[in-house]
Each structure stands twice: as C-alpha cells, then as structure tokens.
Amino acid sequence: MASNGSTPLIEVKNLAKHFGSVIALNGVSMGVGAGEVLCLLGDNGAGKSTLIKTLSGVHKPSSGEFLVDGQPVVFQSPRDALDAGIATVYQDLAMIPLMSITRNFFMGREPTRGFWPFKFFDFSMADRVAREEMLRIGIDVRDPEQAVGTLSGGERQCVAIARAVYFGAKVLILDEPTSALGVRQTSMVLKYVNLVREKGLGVIFITHNVRHAHAVGNRFTVLNRGQTLGTFTKGEVNLEELQNLMAGGKELQALSSELGGTV
C-alpha cells in the first residue's frame, strides 16, 4: 500500500510465479504510490529479477493479484505494461553503444516528418528534445549525435531514465541502476531518481546495496527466496537492520563470532 494512504500506482498481493516445479516467487506483496521511491532489496536468488519481469509484462504470474491504479490487470506482453505507464530500465539499459544519444533516446518511437511513402526521421526535432531532456537533469550534451557509448555509465543510466519519463511513464522500475558505477556517477543517478520522485512518479528501485537504497528510499521491501520478509518506512529501520534482513544477519553474526569478528 502507498505510504500516504492513497491508491497505489501499482500493487501486487501474494504474487507467485512457478516455472514447472521451480518456485521463483512465493507470496510477494508490495505497492508503490505517486511521488514515492520503494526500494526492493534482496540478495542474489531472492527473486528480484523474476518480480521485475512479472511487473513489466515479460512473465505472467501463476497466482496472486496485480493491480494498476486499484484495478486488476493481466499483461500479455511488455507493450501492455508500457501502455499502462510502467517502464523498466534494465541493467544492460537496452542501448546500442555505437548509435547516437538521439537514436537511443527515440529507439522504437522515432518522430517523423512528411507523409507516407515520403516519411523520414525528424532529426532536428529529435536532437533538440534529447538535448533539452538531458539538460533538464543537469547533463549538457553539446552534440546529441555523439555515440551513446562515449558517455559515462551514470550518464547512460540517466539517458535511459529520461527516455522513460519523457514517454509518459507513471511507474519507473530501475534494475540495479548503481551496481557498476563509481561514487560520482552513483551520486548523479541517485539525484536524478530524487528528481523523478519530485515529478510525482512512483519508483521501484531494485538493488542489493543498502546504502544506495537508504539514500533515496521512502520505504523498503525485503525479498528472500521469493517471499516478502516485510516492508518498512525509512524511520522504522536502520541500515544495519536492513542489511541483516537482506543477507541473513543471524548467520553472518554467528560466522563473525567464529572468525573472531573479522566478517
């Protein structure tokens, strides 16, 4: 449920996903509201990737409820999720490094001029929009025709997020957006996530880095082996408690004691 008591933009209740005899999700409940960052925390194998793909229309849930604006939905494809305003930015960013910033920004949604059969890509409009949208978040792209591969990892993340926002996303799902970034680039992405929240979007921030989550999150949902261990507001839980919930604190503490506190 959204923290302000309003209807969540998206919500799942007791969501399960089975692949034959393999249970990937087994009772996940969570929701995100407008102007909120929900951090989804979990170690490798917790079920984060399966949940992302279920929310974004890649997988159909085996059971449970999936609500958008309070109404039950069944997505047949990722296009259905996009049409419902749910945009996912995966770790690989779905970008082509040798193509320009503009081409990547408008990939699959190219603006055109003229009439069929004489339609052509409206480069001037596309370049202008790409530059303006990047400038809006503090990145001055002097030449939007430069290859996106020449940007830093943080800048590429921001291009992907800006693209989703520009095309009308209401909910933004970010898959480990800071996992391969340095300190400065991580700061850039986290600042932009905060800007997106201030625009009134709901953000689901998937990460295994508790510090990054705590920097921007309003609430935190912890996954473990396909199940929800709980959802907590920022004031209810500290960094150490989140880390213990996510990574099995009791086991780590026991191992630390055995090794003389070196873990």
C-alpha positions in Angstrom: 0.0 0.0 0.0 1.2 3.5 -0.7 2.6 5.2 2.4 0.3 8.2 2.1 -2.8 6.0 2.2 -3.9 6.7 -1.4 -4.4 4.1 -4.0 -1.0 2.7 -5.1 0.0 3.2 -8.8 0.8 -0.5 -8.9 0.4 -3.1 -6.2 0.8 -6.9 -6.0 -0.7 -9.2 -3.4 0.5 -12.7 -2.6 2.1 -12.9 -6.1 3.5 -16.3 -7.1 5.4 -17.4 -10.1 6.3 -21.0 -10.8 8.5 -22.4 -13.6 7.4 -26.1 -13.6 8.5 -27.4 -10.2 10.7 -24.4 -9.5 9.1 -21.7 -7.3 10.6 -18.4 -8.2 8.1 -16.2 -6.3 6.0 -17.5 -3.4 3.8 -14.8 -1.9 5.2 -11.3 -2.7 3.1 -8.3 -1.6 4.2 -4.7 -2.3 3.0 -1.5 -3.8 4.3 1.9 -4.8 2.5 5.3 -4.8 2.9 8.5 -6.7 5.9 10.6 -5.6 7.5 7.6 -3.7 10.6 5.5 -4.0 10.1 1.9 -2.9 13.4 0.1 -2.6 13.2 -3.6 -3.3 16.1 -5.3 -1.5 17.4 -8.8 -1.8 20.5 -10.9 -2.3 21.2 -13.0 -5.4 18.4 -15.6 -5.8 15.9 -13.6 -3.8 13.5 -13.4 -6.7 14.2 -9.7 -7.7 14.7 -10.5 -11.5 11.6 -12.6 -11.7 9.5 -10.0 -10.0 10.8 -7.2 -12.3 9.9 -9.3 -15.4 6.4 -10.1 -13.9 5.7 -6.4 -13.2 7.0 -5.4 -16.7 4.8 -8.0 -18.6 7.5 -10.5 -19.5 6.1 -13.2 -17.3 2.5 -13.9 -16.3 2.1 -14.6 -12.6 1.0 -18.1 -11.6 -1.3 -16.7 -8.9 -2.0 -13.6 -6.8 -3.3 -10.2 -7.6 -1.7 -7.5 -9.8 -3.4 -4.1 -9.6 -2.8 -0.9 -11.5 -4.5 2.2 -10.1 -6.5 -0.2 -8.0 -7.8 -2.2 -11.0 -6.7 -5.9 -11.6 -4.6 -6.4 -14.8 -3.2 -9.2 -16.8 -0.4 -8.2 -19.1 0.1 -10.2 -22.2 3.4 -8.5 -23.2 5.8 -5.8 -22.2 3.9 -3.5 -24.5 0.9 -3.8 -22.3 3.0 -2.7 -19.3 4.3 0.3 -21.2 0.8 1.3 -22.3 -0.2 1.2 -18.6 2.7 3.6 -17.8 5.1 1.0 -16.3 8.6 1.5 -17.7 11.6 -0.7 -16.8 15.2 0.3 -17.1 17.3 -2.9 -17.0 20.9 -3.2 -16.1 22.0 -3.6 -19.7 20.0 -0.4 -20.5 18.8 -1.8 -23.9 21.1 0.7 -25.7 23.3 0.4 -28.7 26.7 2.0 -27.9 27.6 2.9 -31.5 24.3 4.7 -32.1 23.8 8.3 -31.2 22.2 9.6 -28.0 19.3 10.8 -30.1 18.8 7.5 -31.8 18.9 5.6 -28.5 16.6 8.1 -26.9 13.9 7.6 -29.5 14.5 4.0 -30.4 11.2 2.4 -31.4 9.4 5.7 -31.1 11.1 7.8 -33.8 9.4 11.1 -34.6 8.8 11.5 -38.4 8.0 14.3 -40.8 6.2 14.1 -44.2 3.6 11.7 -45.4 3.9 8.1 -46.5 5.7 7.0 -48.6 7.9 10.0 -48.0 8.2 9.9 -44.2 11.6 10.4 -42.7 13.2 10.7 -39.3 12.8 14.2 -37.9 16.4 14.6 -36.8 16.2 18.3 -35.8 13.2 17.8 -33.5 14.7 14.6 -32.0 18.1 16.2 -31.4 16.5 19.2 -29.7 14.3 17.1 -27.4 17.2 14.8 -26.5 19.5 17.7 -25.6 16.7 19.6 -23.7 15.8 16.5 -21.7 19.4 15.8 -20.7 20.0 19.4 -19.8 16.9 19.3 -17.6 18.7 16.9 -15.4 22.0 18.7 -15.5 23.8 16.9 -18.3 24.9 19.3 -21.0 25.1 17.2 -24.2 26.6 19.6 -26.7 26.3 17.1 -29.6 23.3 14.7 -29.3 24.6 12.9 -32.4 27.6 11.6 -30.4 27.6 7.9 -29.8 26.0 6.9 -26.5 28.9 4.7 -25.8 31.1 7.8 -25.3 29.0 8.7 -22.2 29.9 7.6 -18.7 27.9 4.8 -17.1 26.0 7.2 -14.9 25.1 9.4 -17.9 23.8 6.4 -19.9 21.6 5.5 -16.9 20.2 9.0 -16.9 19.6 8.8 -20.7 17.5 5.6 -20.1 15.6 7.1 -17.2 15.0 10.4 -19.1 13.7 8.5 -22.1 11.2 6.6 -19.9 10.0 9.8 -18.2 9.7 11.7 -21.5 7.4 8.9 -23.0 5.0 9.1 -20.1 6.0 6.6 -17.5 3.9 6.7 -14.3 6.0 4.0 -12.6 9.7 3.6 -13.2 11.3 0.2 -12.4 15.1 0.5 -12.0 17.1 -2.7 -12.1 20.3 -2.3 -10.1 21.0 1.2 -11.6 24.1 1.8 -9.5 25.7 -1.6 -9.5 28.6 -0.9 -11.8 29.1 2.8 -11.1 31.7 4.8 -9.3 30.9 7.2 -6.4 30.4 10.3 -8.6 28.3 8.5 -11.2 26.2 6.8 -8.4 25.5 10.3 -6.9 24.4 11.5 -10.3 21.9 8.7 -10.7 20.6 8.9 -7.1 20.0 12.7 -7.6 18.0 12.0 -10.7 15.9 9.4 -9.0 15.1 12.0 -6.4 14.1 14.4 -9.2 11.8 11.8 -10.8 10.1 11.3 -7.4 9.5 15.0 -7.1 7.8 14.9 -10.5 5.2 12.6 -9.0 6.3 9.3 -10.5 6.4 6.1 -8.5 9.9 4.5 -8.5 10.7 0.9 -7.7 14.5 0.8 -7.0 15.9 -2.7 -7.1 19.2 -3.1 -5.5 21.4 -5.2 -3.2 23.2 -2.1 -2.0 21.5 -1.0 1.2 23.4 2.4 1.4 22.2 3.4 -2.0 18.7 2.4 -1.2 18.7 4.2 2.1 19.8 7.4 0.4 16.7 7.8 -1.8 14.1 5.3 -0.5 10.8 6.2 1.3 10.0 2.5 2.0 11.9 -0.7 1.8 10.6 -4.2 0.8 12.9 -7.1 1.6 12.8 -10.3 -0.5 14.3 -13.6 0.5 13.9 -16.8 -1.5 10.8 -15.5 -3.4 9.0 -14.2 -0.4 8.4 -10.8 1.2 10.0 -10.5 4.6 8.4 -7.2 5.3 8.0 -3.6 4.2 9.4 -0.8 6.3 9.4 3.0 6.2 12.6 4.9 6.5 12.1 5.8 10.1 11.3 2.2 11.2 14.6 0.6 10.2 18.2 1.5 10.0 21.0 0.4 7.7 22.3 -2.4 9.8 18.8 -3.9 10.3 18.1 -3.8 6.6 21.4 -5.4 5.8 20.7 -8.2 8.3 17.2 -8.8 6.9 18.5 -8.9 3.3 21.6 -11.0 3.8 20.8 -13.2 6.8 22.1 -11.3 9.7 22.0 -14.1 12.3 24.1 -16.4 10.1 26.6 -13.5 9.4 26.9 -12.7 13.1 27.5 -16.4 14.0 30.2 -16.7 11.4 31.7 -13.4 12.6 31.9 -14.8 16.1 33.5 -18.0 14.9 36.2 -16.0 13.0 36.9 -13.6 15.8 34.8 -10.7 14.4 36.6 -10.5 11.0 33.4 -10.8 8.8 
